[in-house]
Amino acid sequence: MYKKFLVAMVALTVLAALPAVAGPPLICHPVAIGNAASLPWRDGNGWNGMEASYNTANLTADTLALLGAGTPTEVRMETLRRAAIYSSRDPRLADEIASRLFARKDWFDVGYFIEAVREAGEVYATIHDPAQRAAWQLRSPPPYVASLLAQQR
């Protein structure tokens, strides 16, 4: 009995000593990719390194071009994270990227991007006005996507 109590106390002490991690993990915590190609980004201490000069009209094409068959998982994750953050400027971009990823049937990319967008929606809820916040929510998938999802079940 004493050993179980001691083990539990040590485990609680170790867990209590771990640093607190704030913010949604897919948005607030960059994935280390070294010098690998990804969307333009400023390095720094914060989660939001968007380059103000980046033309988001190219976001969908740039994102898809970076997600080739040989792209390592870590680079895919960071590229999709950046795409989700950039698409906060124009919620239609998130829908466009998600639709194109669905069409590719790359289910990891689809799931990761949609979850990153969902997390970004929570982060941006405090800084966007209510009209933008409502527009930011990903709408139901187009009918062809819904049928693809139904086939996967």
C-alpha positions as CSV (number, residue, x, y, z in Angstrom):
1,M,0.0,0.0,0.0
2,Y,2.8,2.4,0.9
3,K,4.7,1.7,-2.3
4,K,1.6,2.5,-4.4
5,F,1.1,5.7,-2.5
6,L,4.7,6.6,-3.0
7,V,4.7,5.9,-6.7
8,A,1.5,8.0,-7.1
9,M,3.1,10.9,-5.2
10,V,6.2,10.8,-7.3
11,A,4.1,10.7,-10.5
12,L,2.1,13.7,-9.4
13,T,5.2,15.6,-8.5
14,V,6.8,14.9,-11.9
15,L,3.6,15.9,-13.7
16,A,3.2,19.1,-11.7
17,A,6.8,20.0,-12.6
18,L,6.1,19.8,-16.3
19,P,5.8,23.2,-18.0
20,A,2.3,24.3,-18.9
21,V,1.6,24.4,-22.6
22,A,-0.7,27.1,-23.7
23,G,-2.8,27.4,-26.8
24,P,-4.1,24.9,-29.3
25,P,-1.2,22.6,-30.3
26,L,-1.6,22.6,-34.0
27,I,-1.6,26.4,-34.3
28,C,0.4,27.7,-31.4
29,H,3.3,25.2,-31.6
30,P,5.4,25.3,-34.7
31,V,6.9,22.1,-36.1
32,A,10.7,22.2,-36.5
33,I,11.5,21.8,-40.2
34,G,15.0,23.3,-40.4
35,N,15.6,24.8,-43.8
36,A,12.9,22.8,-45.6
37,A,10.7,24.7,-48.1
38,S,7.4,25.8,-46.7
39,L,5.2,28.9,-46.9
40,P,6.9,32.2,-46.2
41,W,7.3,32.8,-42.4
42,R,9.1,35.0,-39.9
43,D,11.0,33.1,-37.3
44,G,10.4,34.4,-33.8
45,N,9.1,33.5,-30.4
46,G,5.4,33.8,-31.2
47,W,3.1,31.5,-33.0
48,N,2.1,34.0,-35.7
49,G,5.0,34.5,-38.1
50,M,2.9,35.5,-41.2
51,E,4.9,37.6,-43.7
52,A,2.8,40.8,-44.2
53,S,4.0,40.9,-47.8
54,Y,2.9,37.4,-48.7
55,N,0.1,37.5,-51.4
56,T,-2.5,35.1,-50.1
57,A,-4.0,34.9,-53.6
58,N,-1.2,32.3,-54.1
59,L,-1.9,30.4,-50.9
60,T,-3.8,27.4,-52.3
61,A,-1.4,26.8,-55.2
62,D,1.7,27.4,-53.0
63,T,0.3,25.0,-50.3
64,L,-0.5,22.2,-52.7
65,A,2.8,22.6,-54.5
66,L,4.7,22.1,-51.2
67,L,2.7,19.0,-50.3
68,G,4.2,16.6,-52.9
69,A,4.5,12.9,-52.5
70,G,8.0,13.0,-51.1
71,T,7.3,15.8,-48.6
72,P,8.3,14.7,-45.1
73,T,5.5,14.5,-42.5
74,E,7.0,17.3,-40.3
75,V,7.1,19.7,-43.3
76,R,3.6,18.7,-44.3
77,M,2.4,19.5,-40.8
78,E,4.1,22.9,-40.6
79,T,3.0,23.9,-44.1
80,L,-0.6,23.1,-43.2
81,R,-0.3,25.0,-39.9
82,R,1.0,28.0,-41.8
83,A,-1.8,27.7,-44.4
84,A,-4.4,27.6,-41.7
85,I,-3.0,30.7,-40.1
86,Y,-2.7,32.6,-43.4
87,S,-6.2,31.6,-44.4
88,S,-7.5,33.5,-41.4
89,R,-7.2,36.6,-43.6
90,D,-9.9,35.2,-45.9
91,P,-12.0,32.3,-44.7
92,R,-12.8,31.3,-48.3
93,L,-9.2,30.3,-48.6
94,A,-9.6,27.6,-45.9
95,D,-12.6,26.2,-47.8
96,E,-10.7,26.2,-51.1
97,I,-7.7,24.5,-49.6
98,A,-9.8,21.9,-47.8
99,S,-11.8,21.2,-51.0
100,R,-8.6,20.7,-53.0
101,L,-7.1,18.4,-50.4
102,F,-10.3,16.4,-50.4
103,A,-10.1,16.1,-54.1
104,R,-6.5,14.7,-53.8
105,K,-7.8,12.1,-51.3
106,D,-4.8,12.8,-49.1
107,W,-6.6,12.0,-45.8
108,F,-3.7,13.0,-43.5
109,D,-3.4,16.4,-45.0
110,V,-7.2,16.9,-45.0
111,G,-7.6,15.9,-41.4
112,Y,-4.6,17.9,-40.2
113,F,-5.6,21.0,-42.1
114,I,-9.2,21.0,-41.0
115,E,-8.3,20.5,-37.4
116,A,-5.7,23.3,-37.6
117,V,-8.4,25.6,-39.1
118,R,-10.8,24.6,-36.3
119,E,-8.1,25.5,-33.7
120,A,-7.3,28.7,-35.6
121,G,-11.0,29.6,-35.4
122,E,-10.8,29.3,-31.7
123,V,-7.7,31.5,-31.5
124,Y,-9.0,34.1,-33.9
125,A,-12.4,34.3,-32.2
126,T,-11.0,36.9,-29.8
127,I,-9.5,39.1,-32.4
128,H,-12.0,39.0,-35.3
129,D,-15.4,40.7,-35.3
130,P,-18.5,38.5,-35.1
131,A,-19.2,38.6,-38.8
132,Q,-15.7,37.4,-39.6
133,R,-15.9,34.8,-36.9
134,A,-19.1,33.3,-38.3
135,A,-17.6,33.3,-41.8
136,W,-14.5,31.6,-40.6
137,Q,-16.2,28.3,-39.6
138,L,-15.7,25.7,-42.3
139,R,-19.0,25.0,-43.8
140,S,-20.4,21.5,-44.6
141,P,-18.3,19.8,-47.2
142,P,-19.6,20.1,-50.8
143,P,-21.8,17.1,-52.0
144,Y,-18.9,15.3,-53.7
145,V,-16.8,15.5,-50.6
146,A,-19.7,14.2,-48.5
147,S,-20.1,11.3,-50.8
148,L,-16.4,10.5,-50.6
149,L,-16.6,10.6,-46.8
150,A,-19.6,8.3,-46.8
151,Q,-17.7,5.8,-49.0
152,Q,-14.8,5.8,-46.4
153,R,-17.1,4.6,-43.6
